[in-house]
């Protein structure tokens, strides 16, 4: 499950602390476990490390949008 994945992603960030994708994956695991402050920290670190890979920035935006109580684009119904 996500708890086991979290352990693996933590290890990955220790082995390769400059790998943005590892930090993004760590953020995903934290978010799936409801640990949103830690997820945000991991996403911010991923964005700092990898300015080309867009997923961390997108994941951070989705998480912040949900925290504010607004639906994300995928959660809202598009006009017909």
N, CA, C and O atoms as a GROMACS GRO file, in nm:
protein
  320
    1UNK      N    1   0.082  -0.118   0.000
    1UNK     CA    2   0.000   0.000   0.000
    1UNK      C    3   0.087   0.126   0.000
    1UNK      O    4   0.208   0.123  -0.025
    2UNK      N    5   0.020   0.236   0.029
    2UNK     CA    6   0.089   0.366   0.026
    2UNK      C    7   0.191   0.381   0.138
    2UNK      O    8   0.289   0.454   0.121
    3UNK      N    9   0.170   0.314   0.252
    3UNK     CA   10   0.268   0.324   0.361
    3UNK      C   11   0.400   0.259   0.319
    3UNK      O   12   0.507   0.313   0.348
    4UNK      N   13   0.392   0.146   0.252
    4UNK     CA   14   0.514   0.080   0.203
    4UNK      C   15   0.580   0.164   0.094
    4UNK      O   16   0.702   0.176   0.089
    5UNK      N   17   0.497   0.221   0.007
    5UNK     CA   18   0.552   0.308  -0.098
    5UNK      C   19   0.623   0.428  -0.037
    5UNK      O   20   0.728   0.470  -0.085
    6UNK      N   21   0.564   0.482   0.069
    6UNK     CA   22   0.624   0.596   0.137
    6UNK      C   23   0.766   0.563   0.184
    6UNK      O   24   0.858   0.643   0.167
    7UNK      N   25   0.782   0.446   0.242
    7UNK     CA   26   0.915   0.404   0.288
    7UNK      C   27   1.013   0.398   0.171
    7UNK      O   28   1.128   0.442   0.183
    8UNK      N   29   0.969   0.343   0.059
    8UNK     CA   30   1.055   0.334  -0.059
    8UNK      C   31   1.093   0.470  -0.114
    8UNK      O   32   1.208   0.493  -0.153
    9UNK      N   33   0.996   0.562  -0.119
    9UNK     CA   34   1.024   0.695  -0.172
    9UNK      C   35   1.113   0.776  -0.077
    9UNK      O   36   1.196   0.855  -0.122
   10UNK      N   37   1.096   0.756   0.054
   10UNK     CA   38   1.186   0.821   0.150
   10UNK      C   39   1.330   0.775   0.125
   10UNK      O   40   1.423   0.855   0.123
   11UNK      N   41   1.345   0.645   0.107
   11UNK     CA   42   1.478   0.589   0.081
   11UNK      C   43   1.535   0.647  -0.049
   11UNK      O   44   1.653   0.682  -0.055
   12UNK      N   45   1.452   0.657  -0.151
   12UNK     CA   46   1.497   0.712  -0.280
   12UNK      C   47   1.546   0.855  -0.264
   12UNK      O   48   1.645   0.894  -0.326
   13UNK      N   49   1.476   0.936  -0.183
   13UNK     CA   50   1.519   1.075  -0.165
   13UNK      C   51   1.647   1.084  -0.082
   13UNK      O   52   1.721   1.182  -0.093
   14UNK      N   53   1.673   0.984   0.001
   14UNK     CA   54   1.800   0.983   0.076
   14UNK      C   55   1.915   0.941  -0.015
   14UNK      O   56   2.025   0.995  -0.005
   15UNK      N   57   1.889   0.844  -0.102
   15UNK     CA   58   1.993   0.796  -0.192
   15UNK      C   59   2.025   0.899  -0.300
   15UNK      O   60   2.142   0.922  -0.332
   16UNK      N   61   1.921   0.961  -0.355
   16UNK     CA   62   1.938   1.063  -0.460
   16UNK      C   63   1.860   1.189  -0.423
   16UNK      O   64   1.752   1.213  -0.477
   17UNK      N   65   1.913   1.267  -0.330
   17UNK     CA   66   1.838   1.384  -0.280
   17UNK      C   67   1.813   1.493  -0.384
   17UNK      O   68   1.732   1.582  -0.361
   18UNK      N   69   1.882   1.487  -0.497
   18UNK     CA   70   1.861   1.587  -0.602
   18UNK      C   71   1.770   1.539  -0.714
   18UNK      O   72   1.762   1.604  -0.819
   19UNK      N   73   1.702   1.428  -0.695
   19UNK     CA   74   1.613   1.372  -0.796
   19UNK      C   75   1.470   1.420  -0.772
   19UNK      O   76   1.401   1.372  -0.682
   20UNK      N   77   1.427   1.515  -0.853
   20UNK     CA   78   1.294   1.574  -0.837
   20UNK      C   79   1.181   1.475  -0.844
   20UNK      O   80   1.083   1.487  -0.771
   21UNK      N   81   1.193   1.377  -0.931
   21UNK     CA   82   1.085   1.278  -0.947
   21UNK      C   83   1.067   1.195  -0.820
   21UNK      O   84   0.954   1.155  -0.788
   22UNK      N   85   1.174   1.168  -0.749
   22UNK     CA   86   1.162   1.094  -0.623
   22UNK      C   87   1.084   1.177  -0.521
   22UNK      O   88   1.001   1.123  -0.448
   23UNK      N   89   1.111   1.307  -0.517
   23UNK     CA   90   1.039   1.396  -0.425
   23UNK      C   91   0.892   1.406  -0.465
   23UNK      O   92   0.805   1.412  -0.378
   24UNK      N   93   0.864   1.408  -0.595
   24UNK     CA   94   0.725   1.411  -0.641
   24UNK      C   95   0.652   1.285  -0.597
   24UNK      O   96   0.540   1.292  -0.547
   25UNK      N   97   0.716   1.170  -0.615
   25UNK     CA   98   0.654   1.044  -0.573
   25UNK      C   99   0.633   1.040  -0.422
   25UNK      O  100   0.532   0.987  -0.375
   26UNK      N  101   0.727   1.095  -0.348
   26UNK     CA  102   0.712   1.103  -0.203
   26UNK      C  103   0.589   1.189  -0.169
   26UNK      O  104   0.512   1.154  -0.080
   27UNK      N  105   0.574   1.300  -0.239
   27UNK     CA  106   0.457   1.385  -0.218
   27UNK      C  107   0.327   1.313  -0.247
   27UNK      O  108   0.230   1.328  -0.173
   28UNK      N  109   0.324   1.235  -0.353
   28UNK     CA  110   0.203   1.158  -0.387
   28UNK      C  111   0.169   1.062  -0.274
   28UNK      O  112   0.054   1.052  -0.233
   29UNK      N  113   0.269   0.991  -0.225
   29UNK     CA  114   0.245   0.895  -0.117
   29UNK      C  115   0.193   0.965   0.008
   29UNK      O  116   0.097   0.920   0.070
   30UNK      N  117   0.257   1.077   0.046
   30UNK     CA  118   0.208   1.152   0.161
   30UNK      C  119   0.064   1.197   0.141
   30UNK      O  120  -0.018   1.185   0.232
   31UNK      N  121   0.032   1.248   0.023
   31UNK     CA  122  -0.104   1.296  -0.005
   31UNK      C  123  -0.204   1.181   0.004
   31UNK      O  124  -0.313   1.198   0.060
   32UNK      N  125  -0.169   1.066  -0.050
   32UNK     CA  126  -0.260   0.951  -0.045
   32UNK      C  127  -0.285   0.904   0.098
   32UNK      O  128  -0.388   0.845   0.128
   33UNK      N  129  -0.189   0.932   0.185
   33UNK     CA  130  -0.204   0.896   0.327
   33UNK      C  131  -0.267   1.008   0.408
   33UNK      O  132  -0.282   0.996   0.530
   34UNK      N  133  -0.304   1.118   0.342
   34UNK     CA  134  -0.368   1.231   0.412
   34UNK      C  135  -0.271   1.320   0.486
   34UNK      O  136  -0.314   1.401   0.569
   35UNK      N  137  -0.144   1.309   0.458
   35UNK     CA  138  -0.041   1.389   0.525
   35UNK      C  139  -0.003   1.506   0.434
   35UNK      O  140   0.104   1.508   0.373
   36UNK      N  141  -0.095   1.602   0.426
   36UNK     CA  142  -0.087   1.706   0.324
   36UNK      C  143   0.024   1.808   0.347
   36UNK      O  144   0.081   1.858   0.250
   37UNK      N  145   0.057   1.839   0.471
   37UNK     CA  146   0.169   1.931   0.495
   37UNK      C  147   0.300   1.871   0.442
   37UNK      O  148   0.379   1.939   0.377
   38UNK      N  149   0.320   1.745   0.472
   38UNK     CA  150   0.441   1.677   0.426
   38UNK      C  151   0.440   1.660   0.274
   38UNK      O  152   0.544   1.670   0.209
   39UNK      N  153   0.322   1.635   0.218
   39UNK     CA  154   0.310   1.625   0.072
   39UNK      C  155   0.348   1.757   0.008
   39UNK      O  156   0.422   1.759  -0.091
   40UNK      N  157   0.299   1.867   0.063
   40UNK     CA  158   0.332   1.998   0.009
   40UNK      C  159   0.481   2.026   0.013
   40UNK      O  160   0.538   2.079  -0.082
   41UNK      N  161   0.544   1.989   0.125
   41UNK     CA  162   0.689   2.008   0.136
   41UNK      C  163   0.764   1.928   0.028
   41UNK      O  164   0.857   1.979  -0.034
   42UNK      N  165   0.721   1.804   0.008
   42UNK     CA  166   0.786   1.719  -0.092
   42UNK      C  167   0.765   1.774  -0.233
   42UNK      O  168   0.857   1.776  -0.314
   43UNK      N  169   0.642   1.819  -0.263
   43UNK     CA  170   0.615   1.877  -0.395
   43UNK      C  171   0.697   2.004  -0.418
   43UNK      O  172   0.752   2.024  -0.527
   44UNK      N  173   0.707   2.089  -0.316
   44UNK     CA  174   0.787   2.211  -0.330
   44UNK      C  175   0.932   2.176  -0.360
   44UNK      O  176   0.996   2.239  -0.444
   45UNK      N  177   0.984   2.076  -0.290
   45UNK     CA  178   1.123   2.034  -0.313
   45UNK      C  179   1.139   1.981  -0.456
   45UNK      O  180   1.238   2.011  -0.522
   46UNK      N  181   1.042   1.905  -0.503
   46UNK     CA  182   1.047   1.852  -0.640
   46UNK      C  183   1.047   1.965  -0.742
   46UNK      O  184   1.121   1.959  -0.841
   47UNK      N  185   0.966   2.067  -0.720
   47UNK     CA  186   0.960   2.181  -0.812
   47UNK      C  187   1.093   2.255  -0.814
   47UNK      O  188   1.140   2.296  -0.920
   48UNK      N  189   1.154   2.271  -0.696
   48UNK     CA  190   1.285   2.339  -0.689
   48UNK      C  191   1.392   2.263  -0.767
   48UNK      O  192   1.476   2.323  -0.833
   49UNK      N  193   1.387   2.131  -0.760
   49UNK     CA  194   1.491   2.048  -0.820
   49UNK      C  195   1.473   2.026  -0.970
   49UNK      O  196   1.572   2.011  -1.042
   50UNK      N  197   1.351   2.022  -1.016
   50UNK     CA  198   1.326   1.986  -1.156
   50UNK      C  199   1.225   2.083  -1.216
   50UNK      O  200   1.104   2.068  -1.198
   51UNK      N  201   1.276   2.181  -1.289
   51UNK     CA  202   1.189   2.283  -1.347
   51UNK      C  203   1.126   2.238  -1.478
   51UNK      O  204   1.038   2.306  -1.531
   52UNK      N  205   1.169   2.124  -1.532
   52UNK     CA  206   1.116   2.075  -1.659
   52UNK      C  207   0.999   1.979  -1.637
   52UNK      O  208   0.900   1.985  -1.709
   53UNK      N  209   1.010   1.893  -1.539
   53UNK     CA  210   0.908   1.793  -1.508
   53UNK      C  211   0.787   1.862  -1.447
   53UNK      O  212   0.798   1.918  -1.337
   54UNK      N  213   0.674   1.861  -1.514
   54UNK     CA  214   0.557   1.939  -1.472
   54UNK      C  215   0.470   1.877  -1.364
   54UNK      O  216   0.390   1.948  -1.304
   55UNK      N  217   0.484   1.748  -1.338
   55UNK     CA  218   0.395   1.682  -1.243
   55UNK      C  219   0.398   1.739  -1.102
   55UNK      O  220   0.291   1.756  -1.043
   56UNK      N  221   0.514   1.771  -1.045
   56UNK     CA  222   0.513   1.823  -0.908
   56UNK      C  223   0.433   1.953  -0.896
   56UNK      O  224   0.357   1.971  -0.801
   57UNK      N  225   0.450   2.042  -0.991
   57UNK     CA  226   0.377   2.168  -0.987
   57UNK      C  227   0.227   2.144  -1.000
   57UNK      O  228   0.147   2.205  -0.930
   58UNK      N  229   0.189   2.053  -1.090
   58UNK     CA  230   0.048   2.020  -1.108
   58UNK      C  231  -0.008   1.954  -0.982
   58UNK      O  232  -0.118   1.989  -0.938
   59UNK      N  233   0.065   1.861  -0.924
   59UNK     CA  234   0.020   1.793  -0.802
   59UNK      C  235   0.004   1.891  -0.687
   59UNK      O  236  -0.092   1.882  -0.610
   60UNK      N  237   0.097   1.984  -0.676
   60UNK     CA  238   0.089   2.086  -0.571
   60UNK      C  239  -0.034   2.173  -0.591
   60UNK      O  240  -0.104   2.203  -0.495
   61UNK      N  241  -0.059   2.214  -0.714
   61UNK     CA  242  -0.176   2.298  -0.743
   61UNK      C  243  -0.306   2.224  -0.711
   61UNK      O  244  -0.397   2.282  -0.652
   62UNK      N  245  -0.315   2.098  -0.750
   62UNK     CA  246  -0.435   2.018  -0.720
   62UNK      C  247  -0.455   2.007  -0.570
   62UNK      O  248  -0.567   2.025  -0.522
   63UNK      N  249  -0.349   1.977  -0.497
   63UNK     CA  250  -0.360   1.962  -0.353
   63UNK      C  251  -0.404   2.093  -0.287
   63UNK      O  252  -0.491   2.093  -0.200
   64UNK      N  253  -0.345   2.205  -0.329
   64UNK     CA  254  -0.381   2.335  -0.271
   64UNK      C  255  -0.524   2.374  -0.308
   64UNK      O  256  -0.594   2.434  -0.227
   65UNK      N  257  -0.568   2.339  -0.428
   65UNK     CA  258  -0.705   2.368  -0.471
   65UNK      C  259  -0.804   2.289  -0.386
   65UNK      O  260  -0.906   2.343  -0.342
   66UNK      N  261  -0.775   2.164  -0.363
   66UNK     CA  262  -0.862   2.081  -0.279
   66UNK      C  263  -0.864   2.131  -0.135
   66UNK      O  264  -0.970   2.132  -0.071
   67UNK      N  265  -0.749   2.173  -0.085
   67UNK     CA  266  -0.742   2.224   0.052
   67UNK      C  267  -0.826   2.350   0.068
   67UNK      O  268  -0.880   2.376   0.176
   68UNK      N  269  -0.836   2.428  -0.039
   68UNK     CA  270  -0.916   2.550  -0.035
   68UNK      C  271  -1.064   2.522  -0.052
   68UNK      O  272  -1.147   2.612  -0.040
   69UNK      N  273  -1.099   2.396  -0.080
   69UNK     CA  274  -1.238   2.358  -0.094
   69UNK      C  275  -1.296   2.376  -0.232
   69UNK      O  276  -1.416   2.356  -0.253
   70UNK      N  277  -1.213   2.413  -0.328
   70UNK     CA  278  -1.261   2.431  -0.465
   70UNK      C  279  -1.241   2.302  -0.543
   70UNK      O  280  -1.142   2.232  -0.522
   71UNK      N  281  -1.334   2.269  -0.632
   71UNK     CA  282  -1.316   2.148  -0.713
   71UNK      C  283  -1.206   2.168  -0.816
   71UNK      O  284  -1.188   2.279  -0.867
   72UNK      N  285  -1.134   2.064  -0.845
   72UNK     CA  286  -1.036   2.071  -0.953
   72UNK      C  287  -1.108   2.053  -1.085
   72UNK      O  288  -1.225   2.014  -1.087
   73UNK      N  289  -1.042   2.080  -1.194
   73UNK     CA  290  -1.104   2.069  -1.325
   73UNK      C  291  -1.158   1.928  -1.349
   73UNK      O  292  -1.265   1.912  -1.407
   74UNK      N  293  -1.085   1.828  -1.306
   74UNK     CA  294  -1.130   1.691  -1.328
   74UNK      C  295  -1.247   1.655  -1.239
   74UNK      O  296  -1.321   1.561  -1.269
   75UNK      N  297  -1.267   1.728  -1.130
   75UNK     CA  298  -1.378   1.700  -1.040
   75UNK      C  299  -1.504   1.780  -1.076
   75UNK      O  300  -1.614   1.742  -1.038
   76UNK      N  301  -1.488   1.887  -1.149
   76UNK     CA  302  -1.603   1.970  -1.184
   76UNK      C  303  -1.658   1.926  -1.320
   76UNK      O  304  -1.585   1.875  -1.405
   77UNK      N  305  -1.785   1.947  -1.338
   77UNK     CA  306  -1.847   1.909  -1.465
   77UNK      C  307  -1.823   2.019  -1.567
   77UNK      O  308  -1.850   2.136  -1.540
   78UNK      N  309  -1.773   1.981  -1.681
   78UNK     CA  310  -1.750   2.077  -1.787
   78UNK      C  311  -1.883   2.115  -1.850
   78UNK      O  312  -1.973   2.031  -1.858
   79UNK      N  313  -1.898   2.239  -1.896
   79UNK     CA  314  -2.023   2.278  -1.961
   79UNK      C  315  -2.045   2.197  -2.089
   79UNK      O  316  -1.950   2.158  -2.157
   80UNK      N  317  -2.171   2.174  -2.119
   80UNK     CA  318  -2.204   2.095  -2.239
   80UNK      C  319  -2.202   2.180  -2.363
   80UNK      O  320  -2.228   2.130  -2.472
   0.00000   0.00000   0.00000
